[in-house]
Amino acid sequence: MKKLHFVKMHWTWNDFILINNDHLIELKIDLTKELIVRMCDRHFWIWSDWVLLISRWKKVAFKYEVYNPDWTQAEMCGNGIRCYMKYLFDNWFVNQNIIDVETWVWILNLSIDKNIVTVDMWKPSRIKNLVYKSKKLGDKFPIKIDNQEFIFTPISMWNPHAVIFCRDNNLLNDLLEKLDISIYWKHIENYLDIFPDKTNVEFVKIISEFEVMVRVWERWAWETLSCWTWACAVVVAWILSGRLSINKFIKVNLPGWILEVKWSWDEKDSVIMKWEAKEVFKWEYYLS
């Protein structure tokens, strides 16, 4: 019987299983689809939104890999990268509080101070393979689901986001507080005629120039309690509309937490986000 060591962590109730690739190699275990699906099962096993793989890497000290519960890989997860940094720091893989980490699409600069992890999330951009051709970042486009039309702002934080600010405030309140919006979310995520690679979907309520309230539907993961890339996408979309304060930390209210994000409005500048990560438990997963 092989014992696979793992750590369960969460950031704003977005939960993760962290596995050290060195241990997989030592046990001669592959991170297969069957293993990930079983470990993430919310009924019988560990219960997790994602699996994070910690690997040593050539270009920088470490590589960050994110696996969805169905074994597909995500380009990026901002909540996960915070848990990743805290794992490295707590387990003495690093002895400095600032490191670079290789991700699927770019190198992230991370820092930690008293459990607060700050991440340079890089620059926002247009969704490259969106069917609608954006002339500039922040352009808005219509989408119609079940006779309900929404206007979305496509933002890429190295993964696609459709940010929706409803024109009808009563409808927005219903969507955010009462209605099962999966009837809209699921259709928008899978609207392949517009989003060939699917998309994350965010419904947003503006509270003030310093604060927003959001619910999110993530590709392959259904509704989750928080996600940093979409928090970044929401702040970017609303700053580009001229309604949020520039280069000041904006509170993003989620079902699970309050996050903080800032951006300068300049497309050459990175989006910056910060909050703390928490370890839930360490354990062993038994494999025959």
N, C-alpha and C positions, 0 to 999 in steps of 0.2 A: 504494500500500500504506500503510495507516494503522497507526501504532504506538501502542498503548494502554499507558501506563505503569501499573505496579502494584507493590505490595510484598507479599511473602509473609511472614507472621509466625505465631508460635505462642505459646500460653500453655499450659503443662503438656501439650504434644503435641497439643492441640486446635488445628488449623491454619486459617488465614484468608488470603484474598486481599483486600487493601485497595485500593480504587479511589477516586480523587478525582473527584467529580462535575463539577468545573470542567473537567477534562480531557475527560470525555465530551461536554460541551457544546461545547468547542473543536473536537473531532473530528467533531461532529454524529453521535454514536453513541448508540443507546438500549441500556440494560441489559436485553436481551431474554432470554427463557427459553433460547433456543438458545445464546447467548453464555455464560450462567452454567453451563449443563449441560456445555458443552465445556471451559470453564476449570477446572471442579471434577473432571473425569474423572480417576480415579486410575490409569488405564492408559495414557493417551496424552497428557495435557496437564499442567496445573500441579499437580494433586492438592491438594484442599482440602475441609474440612468445610463452610465457608460463605464467602460473599462479603460484605464490609462496604463500604458506600457512605458516603464522607465528603462532607457537604454543609454549606454555610453556611445559617443559618436565621434566621428573623425573631425568634422569642421569645427565643432565646439565641444564642450565637455559632455553635454547630454542631448538626447533626442526625445521629442514629445510625440507620442502616437495616441490617437483617440479612436476607440472602437464603439460604435453604436450597439444597442442590445441585440441587433440582428447580424452583427459581425461586420457590417459595412464600416468603412472608415470615414470620419468627419474631418474636414479641413482644419477646423479649429474649434476650441471650446474655452472661453475665457474663464469660466468658473473652474474648470478642470486644471488650467495652468496654474492657478493659485494653490490648489491642493497639491499639485506636482511640486511647486517650489517649497511649500511647507514640508512635504515629505522629504525632499532632498536635505533641507536644513535640519529637520528634527532627527534624521537618521545619520547625520554626519557624513553625507556624501559630499557636502561642500562646507567650507569653513569661512566663507565670505558671504556678505548679505546682498551682493549684486552679481548676477550671472547672466550669460546668454544661453538660450535654449533653441535648438534647431526644431522647427515644426515642419509640417508638410509643405508649407508655402513660403515661409520666411523665418528669419531669426528674431526671437523675442528677447528684449531686455527686461529682466525681472529684478525686483528688489524686495527685501522683507525687513520690517522694523516692528518688533513687539507684536508679531502675528499678523500685522497689516501688510499685505502684499500689494505692491503697485506694479502695474504692467503697462509697458508701451505697446499698445495694440496695433501699431502701424497706421497707415493711412487708409481712410475710407475711399471707395472707388465705385464706379458703375459696374453692374452685373454684365460681364462680357458677352454671355450667350443669351441674354434676354431678347425675346423676339422684337419688342419695341426698341427702337434705336434711340437711346438717350443722347441729346445734344450736349447736356451738361449734367453734372452730379446734382441731384435734387429734383430733376424733372419728375412730373407726376403723370400717371396713366390710369385709365378706367379698367375695371374688371367687373363682370356681372355674374352673380351666383343666385340661382333660384329667384329671379326677378328683383334681386336686391343689388344695386350698383354700389361699388366701393371705388374710391380713388386711392391708389397706393403709390408710395415712393420707393423705388428699388434702390437698395443700398447694399454694397458688398463690403463685408469686413473679412474678406477672404472666404466667406461663405455667403450665400444669397439670403436677402431679407426683403419681404414686402411689408412696409410700414404703412398702417392705415389709420388716418385720423378721420373719424366719421363726421360728416357735415351735419347730420341730425343728432343733436346732443342727447335727446331722449333715447334714440336707438343706441347710441354709444353707452349710455348708462345701463340699458338692458343687456347689451353684449358683454359688458365688463362685470356686471353684478348678478344677472338673473339668467339670461338665455344660455342654453347649451350651444356655444358658438362652434363646436366641432362640425356642425352642419356646413358652416362656411369655411372654417380652417382647412378641413380635409380636402374640400374641393379646390381651394386656392393652392394648397401645397402640391396637389397632383395635376394642376392645370398645365400640362406639358406643352400645350400649344404656345404658352407664354413663357413658362419656366422649364426648359428642357431637362434641367438637373433637379427639379422640384425646388421648393423654397421654404424658409422659415416665414411665419406670418405673425405680425404683431398688431394688436388693437390697442390704441393709445388714447388716454384721456389727459388733457392738459389741466393741471391744477394751478400753476403759476409759471412765471418765467424761470423759476428755479426748481420746479418739481413736476413730475408726470406720474401717471399710474398706467400700468401695462399688464396685459395678459398675452402669453406667447404660446404658439404652436410650433414645435420643432420638427424638422424633417426626420422621419423614421422613429421619433420618440414621443409623439403625441404632445399633450399639454404638459409643460414642466413648470416648476415653481420659480425658476430663475435661469437666466443665461446671460453671460456678459457680452457676447458678440451682438446679440440683439439689443441689449441695453445701449451699447455703443451706436448701433444703427439707428435706434429711435432718437437719441440725442442729436446725432448728425442730421437726420432728416428734418427735425424740428428747428434746429439752428439755421439750416439752409432756408427755411421758410421765414426766418427773421423773428421768431417768437421766443426763443430761449436765450438766456444770457451766454455770452461768448467767453470761452476760456475761464469759466468758473465751474466748480463741481456742481452738477445737477443731481438732485435726488430722483432716483427711478424706483417707484413703489411697485413691488411685485407681490403676488400671493404669499411668497415665502420670506421676503426680506426687503430692505431698502439698500440700494446700491448707489455708488457715486461715480459719475463720468464727466469728463470735461473735454472740450475741443475748441480750437482757435478760429474755425471757419475757413482756414487756409488749407486747401487740398494737399499741400506739401507737408502739412503737419500731422503728427500721429494723434490718435485718440488715446487719452490716458484714463485708466480706471483703477479703483482701489477698494479693498475691503479685507476682511479676515477669513481664514479657513480653519476648520476644526476637524480633528481626528475623532472618529466614532468608536472604532475598535480595531485591534489586530487579531488575526486568527489564522487558521490553516484550513485549506480546502483539500479534502481527501480524494485521491484518484486511484482507481484500481489499475 
